């Protein structure tokens, strides 16, 4: 049954969205820290790795500094509008992941009931 590997991927997806949310909040908290550089996850790369590795099925996103953002005179490049948008996007992605997990459990429950 393909449900268990899919649940593993969804678990990794939820972990990655949680980690990204924490990074975005950290970026926002450091908006006034001189020299602070915005960090984010390469989420798409993590998904591609998980799809290409059916044996492992692990999402392991890499935390990296975001390049190309305009810096202020103090060297800080956090943009509160960008981070607010990413926070909203990440919350929606997490909710989507929760709904997908719920759907998988509903399928399992249906299969169990049908086998009775």
C-alpha positions in Angstrom: 0.0 0.0 0.0 1.4 3.4 -1.0 -0.1 5.2 1.9 2.8 4.8 4.4 5.4 6.4 2.0 3.0 9.2 1.2 2.5 9.8 4.9 6.3 9.9 5.4 6.5 12.6 2.6 3.6 14.5 4.2 5.3 14.3 7.6 8.5 15.8 6.0 6.4 18.4 4.3 4.8 19.5 7.6 8.2 19.5 9.3 9.7 21.7 6.5 6.8 24.2 6.6 7.1 24.4 10.4 10.9 25.0 10.1 10.3 27.6 7.4 7.7 29.4 9.6 10.2 29.5 12.4 12.9 31.0 10.1 10.5 33.7 8.8 9.6 34.6 12.4 13.3 34.7 13.3 13.9 37.0 10.3 11.1 39.3 11.5 12.5 39.3 15.1 15.9 40.4 13.7 14.6 43.2 11.6 16.6 45.7 13.7 19.7 43.6 14.2 22.6 45.2 12.3 24.2 42.9 9.7 21.5 40.3 10.0 20.9 38.5 6.7 17.5 37.0 5.8 17.4 33.2 5.9 15.0 30.8 4.2 14.6 27.2 3.1 15.1 25.8 -0.4 11.7 24.1 -0.1 11.4 23.2 -3.8 14.8 21.5 -3.9 13.8 19.5 -0.8 10.6 18.3 -2.6 12.5 17.4 -5.7 15.0 15.4 -3.6 12.2 13.5 -1.8 10.5 12.7 -5.1 13.8 11.4 -6.6 14.6 9.2 -3.6 11.7 6.8 -3.2 13.7 4.7 -0.8 14.4 7.5 1.7 11.3 9.8 1.2 12.9 12.3 3.5 12.5 16.0 3.2 15.7 17.7 4.3 15.5 21.3 3.4 18.7 23.4 3.6 18.7 26.7 5.5 20.4 29.3 3.5 20.8 33.1 3.3 18.6 34.7 0.7 20.8 36.5 -1.9 19.9 39.7 -3.8 17.8 41.4 -1.2 18.4 45.2 -0.8 20.4 46.0 2.3 20.0 49.0 4.6 23.0 51.0 5.7 23.5 48.7 8.7 23.8 45.6 6.5 20.4 44.2 7.5 18.3 43.0 4.5 15.1 41.9 6.2 12.0 43.2 4.5 8.9 43.0 6.7 6.5 43.0 3.8 8.3 40.0 2.2 8.4 38.1 5.5 4.8 38.8 6.2 3.8 37.4 2.8 6.0 34.4 3.3 4.5 33.8 6.8 1.0 33.8 5.3 2.1 31.5 2.4 3.7 29.1 4.8 0.7 28.9 7.0 -1.5 28.1 4.0 1.0 25.4 2.9 0.9 23.9 6.4 -2.9 23.8 6.4 -2.8 22.1 3.0 -0.4 19.5 4.4 -2.7 18.9 7.4 -5.7 18.4 5.1 -3.7 15.9 3.0 -2.7 13.9 6.1 -6.3 13.9 7.2 -7.3 12.6 3.8 -4.8 9.8 4.0 -6.1 8.8 7.5 -9.7 8.9 6.2 -8.7 6.5 3.3 -7.1 4.1 5.9 -10.2 4.2 8.0 -12.4 3.5 5.0 -10.2 0.6 4.0 -10.4 -0.8 7.6 -14.2 -0.5 7.7 -14.6 -2.1 4.3 -12.5 -5.1 5.3 -14.9 -5.9 8.2 
